[in-house]
Structures are given as structure tokens and as C-alpha cells.
Amino acid sequence: MIKKRTLNNNLDILLIPRNNVRSVSIIAAVRAGSAHEPERLMGISHLIEHSVFRGTIYRNMEEIKRPIEEFGGSLNAFTGKNLTAYYAKVPLSAAKVGFEIIMDIIFNAEFNEEDIEKEKKIVLDEIAMYEDEPVENTFEQLHKIMFSNEFAFPILGTKESVSKLTSSILKKYYMEKYTPENIVLALVGPEEELESLSSIAKDLIPDRKGKKCSFKSPVFKDEIQKFEKEKEELSQIYIAYSFKAPSKMSKDFFSTAIMKTFLGSGMSSLLFTKIREELGLAYEITADYSAYNDNGTFTIFAATVPENFEKLNNAIYENVRNINTIKKIENWIEYGKKRLSGKYMLETENGLNFGFLALDYYLSFEKLIDIDAIVEKINLQENDNIINIANKIFNQDPYISIVKPK
């Protein structure tokens, strides 16, 4: 049973017992992602995520990485729209040092000026690499034409914005955002070990005040737009269609998640079967549902050769806008329910994955996750409601982003 502890400094810790494992997964989620950044600081959350591994006031770069990796463990991080997360998975023998290192990088990063300049070069190379990547191009452009707030900003920032960031700017932002009340920890492993780690947490946290950032949602542009970009040396056309969709708080959240699953999750999904296997019109086709507190997006992505583009476009619209007429639609919906339920249940088998799932649920709803209750909700969704949601979503005009050969 998951437990929550709130320390005196308002830092929350989720304890997720797994008594049959020989490892501990440690995740620190900071409520500070690219959607919290002012335009002049675009990319600062991502650059901080990189830079904390360069050194703290207590450890150099090798002392951060080696004590975890030499035991066979892993250490990593990522930046999203609403949070930045740092995580490690270590054997029990390295649980204490793994926990101490995660706490060290989220509270005691040094931001040495010379190191920051080195890391900026790495991030600028990363930005250049993504600019060459057609899939990333497709989605970056999609966000620009869809959103009018910070969700339009690239998580990595731009060459111009990152180039202007300095060690003093990073440190000031870090001190403002990386505060106990703005961080949630998740610990997964044997209960006795989790209790031991949580008992030393207060001694590893500085007396730093700040405020808790709320999760943000995208703001859609009123005008539905279509963007096309030509690039050299491409042989395929990449296209993303994105529709407004229900929020994470909506009663239709699970119905939409089921629809996303039967449409575009796995090689047995409807779009993969009909578009790729039966018609041979696309090498890749997927569906994705991103839900936020106030709204959501439903996106279909595909890649095909230019001569198949018009046929692909027509086939996608024909399928999604006529879901209620698809033969044996109830079988597809059943596939969606079973696969979605199964994926939730399988997440509990992997400590790190379940830790992220529990964190996401807590950060969104401030509740502890109950997988059995979620599976029950999934199975209670009515077919008619799922079809109605599909009709409501796909009868809208989508925002469209295309990257194609020049």
C-alpha cells in the first residue's frame, strides 16, 4: 500500500513498497518545466537538468555518477512541459548513496561558470540535431501553430535563448524552483529500506523557501492552422493532425484513453491494421492523447512516401470520422479496454515505471494511485460514450503540421 509522508519543510515523499525486489528506485520530480519559463529564459529548465550532473558543492561529476553506476545502477533525468525529473535505480547495497546523490543534485548544484559554458555547447548541438530530425520538426511546428502560451516553446529552448543563459541566471532560477515544497519524491523498493531512506531525508534538505508551482495547460490559438515545411534530403512526408480533446479531469478522460489505445497503440490497433497492413499506405502510424488539467490534445502521426500522401490523408479521415460505422467496432473497443488495463497493471511490475505512474497521478490529482480502481473505471466505460467522444473530437478541424521533401 502506497504511503505519503510530508516533512516539516513541506516536501512530499511517496513510499511505494515492493518487498520482493532487490533494488530501490528513487525519483525526484520538480514542478518546473518548460511551460513555467518566461520567453527570455526558454530552455533554462533543460539546461539546469543537464548542468546539475556537472557537480555540487559536495561532489564532482565522477562522484555523482560512479557510485551508482559501479554497482550496476542507472542515473538519468528528463525535462517536460510541467516538470523536471531526476531518477536512479540501484541495488539495495547502493540505496543510501543513490538517495543521497539524488538529493544532492536537486538541492546543492554548484553551476560552475566554465562547466555551464561546456554544457551550453552540448545543448546547442542537441538543438541542431533536433532541427535536422523531421519527426521533431513536425511536432515543434505543430506546437507553434496550436498554442499561444508557453506550450508553444521548445523544451530545449532556441539557439538564441540558450546562448544568453549564464551560470548566475541558472543558479537564481534553480534556487527559486528547486525548493522542498516544489518537489515530490517517490521511493520504490522493500518497505524497510524505504522507511530508512525517508528517515534521513530531512537531514539532506537545505532550509530554502519558495512556492509550489501549479501544473499548466496549453492555450489553443483561435485560428486552426496548417503548416508545411520543406527539407532537403527527405524521401518521406511526415504529418501530424492534432485535435482538441478532454482534460485529465474530465469524465471522458478514460473513454478518450481507450479510443487512443484501440486507434493507435500496438501493431493490432485499428489504424496500424487498416492503414499500414491492409492498404500499405504508411510505414509508421500512431495515435497519442496528451491530457492536462484544463484540456487535452489528440494527435495522429504518420509517415509515408509522397506518392501515397493523398490516399493516406483520405484513409485516415475516413476511419476516424466514421468510427461508428466500422465493422465490429465493439471488438476494437474491447481491444482498447484490455490493452489499456493491461498496460496499467504491467506498470506495477517495474519499480521505476510504477514510481513515475504514481508520481504523475499524485502531481495531477494530489491523490495516491489505486491501479485496481483505475482498471475498474476503464472497464465501466460504455461503448456508446466512447463512440460519441470520437465523433466529437474528429468532427473538429485539426491543426496540421507537415514536413516534406524539397
Buried (B, 14 or more C-beta within 10 A) or exposed (E): EBBEBEBEBBBBBBBBBBEEBEBBBBBBBBBBBBBBBEEEBBBBBBBBBBBBBBBBEEBBEEBBBEBBBEBEBEBEBEBBBBBBBBBBBBBBBBBBBBBBBBBBBBBBBBBBEEBBEEBBEEBBEBBEEBBEBBBBBBBBBBBBBBBEEBBBBBBBBBBEBBEBBEBEBBBEBBBBBBBBBBBBBBBBBBBEBBBBBBEEBEEBBEEBEBEEBEBBBBBBBEEBBEBEBEBEEBEBBBBBBBBBBBBBBBEBBBBBBBBBBBBBBBEEBBBBBBBBEEEEBBEBBBBBBBBBBBBBBBBBBBBBBEEBBEBBBEBBBEBBBEBEEBEEBEEBBBBBBBBBBEBBEEBBEBBBBBBBBBBBBBBBEEEBBEBEEBBEBBEEBEBEBBBBBBBBBBEEEBBBBBBBBE
